[in-house]
Amino acid sequence: MKKIYVGNLPWSTTDQELRDLFAAHGNVHSATVVTDRETGRSRGFGFVEMEASAAKEAISRLNGKEMGSRQLRVNEAQERPRRTGGGGGGAGPRW
């Protein structure tokens, strides 16, 4: 299973529209448009998961394609670096 990043989505894009766009290139396991936690509005990008062979074809065919007058950026998703620490300023205890 490959995870694909899809950027520069039109603000109105739904999960189903994203799924339908990629379904023409293979079986889509999941499709999610990322939304802002506070407003619930689209952040203009999303992720699609599909089989590796279908993902490769979808990336090559959809990268640069226009959707709603916006040029999509489609590539293999990169793992986010793990966050370390957790606030506190790092100064240690003050005695």
C-alpha atoms as one frame of an Amber mdcrd trajectory, in Angstrom:
protein
   0.000   0.000   0.000   1.335   3.447  -0.969   0.307   6.757   0.526   0.039
   9.623  -1.970   0.143  13.346  -1.154  -2.234  15.509  -3.206  -1.608  19.244
  -2.909  -3.166  22.423  -4.288  -6.689  20.970  -4.124  -9.614  23.321  -4.710
 -11.031  24.366  -1.317 -14.381  22.729  -2.111 -12.954  19.230  -2.772 -14.601
  16.439  -0.771 -13.190  13.053   0.274 -15.503  11.401  -2.278 -14.338  13.647
  -5.137 -10.720  12.859  -4.263 -11.515   9.131  -4.178 -13.305   9.328  -7.547
 -10.369  11.153  -9.153  -7.940   8.362  -8.186 -10.367   5.449  -8.699  -9.924
   5.804 -12.458  -6.338   4.563 -11.945  -6.904   1.663  -9.532  -8.499   0.499
  -6.317  -8.498   3.282  -3.696  -8.117   2.076  -0.119  -8.720   5.515   1.424
  -8.982   9.168   0.379  -9.004  12.041   2.850  -9.000  15.808   2.410  -7.210
  17.357   5.406  -9.313  19.911   7.276  -8.549  22.587   9.833  -9.325  21.353
  13.365 -11.007  24.554  14.460 -12.950  25.626  11.369 -13.504  22.271   9.641
 -12.555  23.869   6.311 -10.211  22.231   3.814  -6.510  22.989   4.128  -6.046
  22.456   0.369  -4.341  19.067   0.466  -5.129  15.444   1.129  -3.894  11.866
   1.072  -4.871   8.800  -0.930  -3.856   5.199  -0.218  -3.766   2.620  -2.992
  -1.776  -0.388  -4.207   1.828   0.437  -5.150   1.501  -0.283  -8.885  -1.711
   1.743  -9.222  -0.240   4.538  -7.106   2.735   4.917  -9.442   0.444   5.269
 -12.466  -1.911   7.672 -10.669   0.992   9.910  -9.606   2.386  10.112 -13.144
  -1.021  10.795 -14.713  -2.440  13.216 -12.148   0.569  15.334 -11.178   0.049
  18.709 -12.880  -3.542  17.902 -13.889  -5.985  20.763 -13.514  -8.854  20.405
 -11.073 -11.156  23.358 -10.507  -8.663  25.707 -12.236  -5.877  24.610  -9.872
  -2.853  22.552 -10.917  -2.559  19.501  -8.643   0.718  18.482  -7.018   0.739
  14.707  -6.662   3.625  12.642  -5.291   4.449   9.838  -2.906   3.811  10.995
   0.652   6.848  11.394   2.895   6.739  10.263   6.506   6.534  13.162   8.930
   9.570  13.426  11.173   8.820  12.369  14.727   8.454  15.200  17.164  10.587
  15.025  20.259  10.351  16.780  23.558   7.182  18.328  24.776   7.362  21.935
  25.803   8.592  23.157  29.154  11.303  25.396  27.704  14.103  22.906  28.350
  15.676  24.900  31.172  15.270  22.120  33.702  14.215  22.529  37.318  14.985
  25.759  39.123  16.079  25.235  42.701
